[in-house]
Amino acid sequence: MQGMLLKTPMTPMDAKQKNPLALAFMGDTIWDLLTRQLLLSSAARVNALHKSAVSRVNAGAQAAALDKVAPHLTDEEADIMRRGLNAHAKHSVPKNQDPMDYSKATGLEAVFGYLYLTGQNDRIRELFDISEAIN
């Protein structure tokens, strides 16, 4: 994860004060970038790469990834995840999404957003690799 674009990381205190949906907003981008980076290692055509990315960057796939990652979260990360899970009490879920999957996806994205904003790129890579491990 060397070379990420964040100039100066936030302190954990500053990042924790962000709305969990704001953390998820950032985390969604990080998840998408890592997924596309992973897929680019194949020789597939761009159309196939796009279809594969769409199948991995959606609420259902991210909910499954959270199930793999959750046991490995630190207490601090688990707290961020819970805040993300609960962020939809006042926020509507898109009609085409399962509410539980959407909530879990937001929890995962919040963790990745928090880690990115605090400059924890190695931890991002570690958790992403766990999510990609085949059981």
ABEGO torsion letter per residue (X at the ends): XBGBABABBBBAAAAAABBAAAAAAAAAAAAAAAAAAAAAABABBAAAAAAAAAAABBAAAAAAAAAAAAAABBAAAAAAAAAAAAAAAABBBBAABBAAAAAAAAAAAAAAAAAAAAGBAAAAAAAAAAAABBX
